[in-house]
Amino acid sequence: MIHFRELTLADIPSVQKFFQAYASRSCDATIGGAFMWRKYFETQIYIDDTVLLFKVRRNADNIAFLTPYGDIDRGFGLLREYCVEIGAQPAFCAVTKRELPYYERNFQVLSVDFNRTWSDYLYEAEKHRTFAGKKLSGQRNHVNKFLKSYENWSFEPITLDNLSEAQNFCMEIEHLREKESSTYVAEEEILGEVFAHLDVYGFFGDILRVDGRIVAMAMGEVIGDTLFVHIEKARRDYFGAYQMIVREFANAHTGGEVRYINREDDSGDLGLRTSKLSYQPVELLDKATVKIKF
């Protein structure tokens, strides 16, 4: 029987190879998606030369697996043996519509439960770079007002020289959030780790300034044809700062083969959902929890 172990930052290079080969547009198949929230979901892995398996805790009582990466047939074979050995009812989470047909072809599917809360927002990168067109006129107007209101603005990459300043800004914005959120404490710890180990995570980031003061920032990574935005913060008292960081980040990191932007899910927050829908996603990447019988 295989043995799962705790996922650690030392696993990033090995896991990255599987993610790059799979090239999913889902945020779950990214370094940010897998590692930033690994403690929150108690993520464990099994990994060898041909397969990568994830086990996560969905709640206090239930575990689930992700669709295997690498040799998928071998991966499911290993999970079958594991589930039989421990007497577990196999459940798989974050199953995309790309992956679902494999389950339907190879297993008896007992249930498929899509949860809108965890749907990723996928956008066309070109539209984020310009906000052209009638449907994005609101975002374009915000950018134009920002440009008129704040002539002395700048956009620059996050480097060792401004890393501490960027972290302080990020934490300041985080402290303004409603602390009743179930993920508030977890996210603050996550942000601290990302900044402390940015070289290990391999993220790139940028900051937006007005009169020298940071008013917005973003961080992410690219896999395949998609830019994944893992961190995005802005001061609400600077009108248009959000729209500016979205536009400038897209201009800095898309083009060529990078044709899409994934800005992750809305966690069920209705305000965030309204905001992300207003940017006109080209697709909602729905994900399901799938229960099967081996």
C-alpha positions as CSV (number, residue, x, y, z in Angstrom):
1,M,0.0,0.0,0.0
2,I,1.2,3.5,-0.7
3,H,1.9,5.9,2.1
4,F,0.8,9.6,2.0
5,R,2.9,12.2,3.7
6,E,2.6,15.9,4.4
7,L,3.1,18.3,1.5
8,T,6.0,20.7,2.1
9,L,7.6,23.6,0.2
10,A,10.5,21.3,-0.6
11,D,8.1,19.4,-2.9
12,I,7.5,22.4,-5.2
13,P,10.1,21.5,-8.0
14,S,8.8,17.9,-8.2
15,V,5.1,18.9,-8.2
16,Q,5.7,21.7,-10.7
17,K,6.9,19.1,-13.3
18,F,3.5,17.3,-13.1
19,F,1.5,20.5,-13.3
20,Q,3.5,21.9,-16.2
21,A,2.9,18.6,-18.1
22,Y,-0.8,18.6,-17.3
23,A,-1.3,22.3,-18.2
24,S,-4.8,22.7,-16.7
25,R,-6.6,26.0,-16.5
26,S,-7.9,25.1,-13.0
27,C,-6.2,26.9,-10.1
28,D,-6.0,23.6,-8.2
29,A,-3.3,22.4,-10.6
30,T,-0.9,25.3,-9.8
31,I,1.8,25.8,-7.2
32,G,-0.4,28.5,-5.6
33,G,-3.5,26.4,-5.5
34,A,-1.7,23.3,-4.1
35,F,0.7,24.9,-1.6
36,M,-0.7,28.1,-0.3
37,W,-3.7,26.3,1.3
38,R,-2.0,23.0,2.1
39,K,-2.2,23.4,5.9
40,Y,-5.8,24.6,5.8
41,F,-6.8,21.4,3.8
42,E,-4.3,19.2,5.6
43,T,-2.9,18.2,2.1
44,Q,-0.8,15.1,1.8
45,I,0.8,13.6,-1.2
46,Y,2.2,10.4,-2.7
47,I,4.7,11.1,-5.5
48,D,7.1,9.0,-7.6
49,D,8.6,9.1,-11.1
50,T,5.3,8.5,-12.9
51,V,2.4,9.6,-10.7
52,L,1.4,12.4,-8.2
53,L,-1.5,11.8,-5.8
54,F,-3.1,14.3,-3.5
55,K,-5.2,13.6,-0.4
56,V,-7.0,16.4,1.4
57,R,-9.4,16.8,4.3
58,R,-12.7,18.3,3.2
59,N,-14.1,18.7,6.7
60,A,-13.5,17.2,10.2
61,D,-14.7,13.7,9.1
62,N,-14.1,13.2,5.4
63,I,-11.0,12.9,3.2
64,A,-11.0,13.2,-0.5
65,F,-8.5,12.8,-3.4
66,L,-7.7,14.8,-6.5
67,T,-7.6,13.3,-9.9
68,P,-4.2,11.7,-10.3
69,Y,-1.5,13.5,-12.2
70,G,0.9,11.7,-14.5
71,D,0.0,8.1,-15.3
72,I,-3.7,8.4,-14.5
73,D,-4.5,4.7,-14.8
74,R,-1.7,3.7,-12.5
75,G,-2.7,6.5,-10.1
76,F,-6.3,5.3,-9.8
77,G,-5.0,1.7,-9.4
78,L,-2.9,2.8,-6.4
79,L,-5.8,4.7,-4.9
80,R,-8.1,1.7,-5.3
81,E,-5.7,-0.4,-3.3
82,Y,-5.3,2.4,-0.7
83,C,-9.1,2.9,-0.2
84,V,-9.7,-0.9,0.1
85,E,-6.9,-1.2,2.7
86,I,-8.1,1.7,4.9
87,G,-11.8,1.0,4.2
88,A,-12.5,4.4,2.7
89,Q,-15.4,5.4,0.4
90,P,-13.5,7.1,-2.5
91,A,-14.4,10.7,-3.1
92,F,-12.6,13.0,-5.5
93,C,-12.8,16.8,-5.2
94,A,-12.1,19.7,-7.7
95,V,-13.0,17.4,-10.6
96,T,-13.2,19.6,-13.8
97,K,-15.4,19.0,-16.8
98,R,-12.2,18.0,-18.6
99,E,-11.7,15.2,-16.1
100,L,-15.2,14.0,-15.5
101,P,-15.5,11.8,-18.7
102,Y,-12.7,9.7,-17.4
103,Y,-14.7,8.9,-14.3
104,E,-17.8,8.1,-16.3
105,R,-15.9,5.8,-18.7
106,N,-14.0,3.8,-16.1
107,F,-16.0,3.7,-12.9
108,Q,-19.5,3.4,-11.4
109,V,-20.2,7.0,-10.6
110,L,-22.4,7.3,-7.5
111,S,-22.8,11.1,-7.4
112,V,-21.5,14.3,-9.0
113,D,-21.9,17.4,-6.9
114,F,-20.9,20.8,-8.5
115,N,-20.5,23.6,-6.0
116,R,-20.7,27.1,-7.5
117,T,-18.6,28.5,-4.6
118,W,-15.4,26.9,-6.0
119,S,-15.8,27.7,-9.7
120,D,-12.8,29.5,-11.1
121,Y,-13.3,32.7,-13.2
122,L,-11.5,32.5,-16.6
123,Y,-11.0,35.6,-18.7
124,E,-9.6,36.4,-22.1
125,A,-6.2,38.1,-21.4
126,E,-6.6,40.5,-24.3
127,K,-9.8,42.0,-22.9
128,H,-8.1,42.6,-19.5
129,R,-5.2,44.4,-21.2
130,T,-7.5,47.0,-22.8
131,F,-11.0,46.7,-21.2
132,A,-12.3,47.4,-24.8
133,G,-15.9,47.0,-25.7
134,K,-19.3,48.0,-24.3
135,K,-19.5,45.2,-21.6
136,L,-16.2,46.4,-20.0
137,S,-17.0,50.1,-20.2
138,G,-17.4,50.3,-16.4
139,Q,-13.8,49.0,-15.8
140,R,-12.5,51.3,-18.6
141,N,-14.2,54.3,-17.0
142,H,-12.6,53.5,-13.6
143,V,-9.2,53.3,-15.2
144,N,-9.7,56.6,-17.0
145,K,-10.8,58.3,-13.8
146,F,-7.7,56.9,-12.0
147,L,-5.5,58.3,-14.7
148,K,-7.1,61.7,-14.5
149,S,-7.1,61.7,-10.7
150,Y,-3.6,60.5,-10.0
151,E,-1.1,61.8,-12.5
152,N,1.9,60.7,-10.5
153,W,1.4,56.9,-10.6
154,S,3.8,54.1,-11.4
155,F,3.8,50.4,-11.9
156,E,6.9,48.3,-10.9
157,P,7.8,44.6,-10.3
158,I,8.3,43.3,-6.8
159,T,12.0,42.9,-6.0
160,L,14.2,42.4,-3.0
161,D,14.3,46.2,-2.7
162,N,10.6,46.7,-2.2
163,L,9.6,43.2,-0.9
164,S,9.1,44.3,2.7
165,E,7.1,47.3,1.6
166,A,4.8,45.2,-0.5
167,Q,4.3,42.7,2.3
168,N,3.4,45.5,4.8
169,F,0.9,46.8,2.3
170,C,-0.6,43.4,1.8
171,M,-1.0,42.8,5.5
172,E,-2.5,46.3,6.0
173,I,-5.2,45.5,3.4
174,E,-5.8,42.1,5.0
175,H,-6.4,43.6,8.4
176,L,-9.2,45.7,6.9
177,R,-11.2,42.6,6.0
178,E,-14.0,41.3,8.2
179,K,-12.3,39.0,10.7
180,E,-15.4,36.8,11.0
181,S,-14.4,35.0,7.7
182,S,-13.6,31.4,8.4
183,T,-10.4,31.7,6.4
184,Y,-9.2,35.0,7.7
185,V,-6.5,33.7,10.1
186,A,-5.4,31.1,7.6
187,E,-5.0,33.6,4.8
188,E,-2.9,36.0,6.9
189,E,-0.5,33.1,7.7
190,I,-0.5,32.1,4.1
191,L,0.5,35.6,2.9
192,G,3.3,35.7,5.4
193,E,4.7,32.4,4.2
194,V,4.5,33.5,0.5
195,F,6.5,36.7,1.2
196,A,9.0,34.8,3.3
197,H,9.6,32.2,0.7
198,L,8.8,34.0,-2.5
199,D,11.9,32.5,-4.2
200,V,10.7,29.0,-3.4
201,Y,7.1,29.7,-4.6
202,G,8.5,31.2,-7.8
203,F,5.7,33.8,-8.1
204,F,6.2,37.1,-9.9
205,G,4.4,40.2,-8.6
206,D,3.9,43.9,-9.2
207,I,2.9,47.0,-7.3
208,L,1.0,50.1,-8.2
209,R,2.0,53.4,-6.6
210,V,0.5,56.8,-6.4
211,D,2.8,59.6,-5.2
212,G,5.2,56.9,-4.1
213,R,2.6,55.1,-1.9
214,I,1.6,51.5,-2.8
215,V,-2.1,51.4,-3.6
216,A,-2.4,48.0,-5.2
217,M,-0.5,44.8,-5.8
218,A,-0.8,41.4,-7.5
219,M,1.1,38.1,-7.6
220,G,0.8,35.0,-9.7
221,E,2.3,32.4,-11.9
222,V,1.9,31.1,-15.5
223,I,1.2,27.5,-16.5
224,G,0.5,26.7,-20.1
225,D,-1.6,29.4,-21.7
226,T,-2.9,30.8,-18.5
227,L,-1.9,33.5,-16.0
228,F,-3.1,32.6,-12.5
229,V,-3.6,35.5,-10.2
230,H,-3.2,34.2,-6.6
231,I,-2.9,37.5,-4.7
232,E,-4.7,40.7,-5.6
233,K,-5.0,43.6,-3.2
234,A,-5.9,47.3,-3.6
235,R,-6.9,50.3,-1.5
236,R,-10.6,51.1,-2.0
237,D,-10.0,54.8,-1.1
238,Y,-8.0,55.2,-4.4
239,F,-10.7,55.1,-7.0
240,G,-9.9,52.7,-9.8
241,A,-6.9,51.1,-8.1
242,Y,-8.4,47.6,-8.5
243,Q,-9.1,48.1,-12.2
244,M,-5.6,49.5,-12.8
245,I,-3.8,46.6,-11.1
246,V,-5.9,44.1,-13.1
247,R,-5.1,45.9,-16.4
248,E,-1.4,46.5,-15.7
249,F,-0.8,43.0,-14.4
250,A,-2.4,41.6,-17.5
251,N,-0.3,43.8,-19.8
252,A,2.9,42.8,-17.9
253,H,2.4,39.0,-18.0
254,T,0.1,38.0,-20.9
255,G,0.5,37.9,-24.6
256,G,2.0,35.4,-27.0
257,E,1.0,31.9,-25.7
258,V,-0.5,33.3,-22.5
259,R,-4.1,33.9,-23.7
260,Y,-6.2,33.5,-20.5
261,I,-6.3,34.7,-17.0
262,N,-7.6,32.7,-14.0
263,R,-8.6,34.9,-11.1
264,E,-9.7,31.9,-9.0
265,D,-13.0,31.5,-7.2
266,D,-15.2,33.8,-5.2
267,S,-15.5,31.6,-2.0
268,G,-19.2,32.2,-2.0
269,D,-18.8,35.9,-1.2
270,L,-21.6,37.7,-3.1
271,G,-19.8,41.0,-3.3
272,L,-16.7,39.3,-4.8
273,R,-18.9,37.3,-7.1
274,T,-20.5,40.5,-8.5
275,S,-17.1,42.1,-9.0
276,K,-15.6,39.1,-10.8
277,L,-18.7,38.7,-13.0
278,S,-18.4,42.4,-14.0
279,Y,-15.1,41.6,-15.7
280,Q,-17.0,39.4,-18.1
281,P,-15.4,35.9,-17.7
282,V,-15.2,33.8,-20.9
283,E,-15.9,30.7,-18.8
284,L,-16.7,29.6,-15.2
285,L,-14.5,26.5,-14.6
286,D,-16.9,24.4,-12.6
287,K,-15.6,21.7,-10.3
288,A,-17.4,18.8,-8.8
289,T,-17.0,16.4,-5.9
290,V,-17.3,12.9,-7.4
291,K,-18.1,9.7,-5.5
292,I,-17.3,6.5,-7.3
293,K,-17.3,2.7,-6.7
294,F,-14.0,1.0,-7.6
